[in-house]
Amino acid sequence: MPSPLLYGRPSIWSVAHVEAPEVVTSAWIDEELAESYERCGVRPGLLESVAGIIERRWWPEEVTFDQAAALAGKEALAQANIDASQVDLLISTSVCKHHLEPSIACAVHHGLGLSVTATNYDLGNACLGFMNAMEIAAMAIESGRARVVLIVDGEGSRATQLATIDRLRQSTTTVSDIFDQFASLTLGSGAAAMVMGEPRAGAHRYLGGISRAATEHHLLCVGDLEMMRTDTAGLLDGGLTLAKETFNDALGEGWSWTDADRYVMHQVSAVHTTKLCELLGIDMDKVAQTFPHFGNMGPAAVPYTLSTIASEIAEGERVLLMGIGSGLNCAGAELLW
């Protein structure tokens, strides 16, 4: 069955990623927390053996989130072979922010030298922000309100993880503290960007998709740059349930998502990926993975992972993007390469 055609014009001109250069291993984090683990009776090695995260990346201390996002934006513009002056709309989806205002988008707009006529703003929805921005870009392009849209995201886990490690090393730390803050240690740093526009040679079609919400779970994961507390089991159960409902609704609407050629999922952990594939009947061999060496990069994870495999995707292949964000929100979108 062919997929429903929600959009006829939106296309992906380029997708790019930039690696943060500093490698931080899970083994190093285990060493830093060894005394707390022993005192609380927690087995070391869970980050690697259970979450499947061998290492993650950090940006150098002097690199800001907007600078990271701008690096990816510059690369995406270069790959799309367009000038910054051609961008009509800039959307920044970074969760990480140094301040409440002005927006990250303002700094990225300035850093890239975009036109004064280029509308720019932040869009935040936890780990789902980038996918939401793609949908907004598609609506703008389909309606003729924008010809070229640049979406950027820069995330950094250095500050959060250093603060978490310091906090968990205190003599007052309990086993509950360790597991409540465990998800903070799975985070990673990286940047990604995408240029979307009208149909052109070599572009990849954005067909559209579906989203669903289960906001009764909005307190399962709450965080800022200093601390993130997560009900890991509750978040996993709630996320899987919502993902299954969203997937089934998509099938009911005519989307043929059980036989896509490739699946690009939000990168959380080995547990999340395995359980989600089992639940939805997805072949793990079709699922690209970046979490083992880059961790959970938040909203940057889906475009980052897509960028790492973009050169391998054959023309005509169907690619399904899938994401779940704290809140909870879930979305899926199909691309025709």
Buried (B, 14 or more C-beta within 10 A) or exposed (E): EEBBEBBEBBBBBBBBBBBBEBBBBBBEBBEBBEEBBEEBEBEBEBBBEEBBBBBBBBBEEEBBBBBBBBBBBBBBBEBBEBEBEBBBBBBBBBBBBEEEEEBBBBBBBEBBEBBEEBBBBBBBBBBBBBBBBBBBBBBBBBEEEBBBBBBBBBBBBBBBBEBBBEBBEEEEBEEEBBBBBBBBBBBBBBBBBBBBBBEEEEBBBBBBBBBBBBEEBBEBBEBEBEBBBBBBEEBBBBBBBBBBEBBEBBBEEEBBBEEBEBBBBBBBBBEBBEBBBEEBEBEEEBBBBBBBBBBBBBBBBBBBBBBBBBEEBEEEBBBBBBBBBBBBBBBBBBBBB
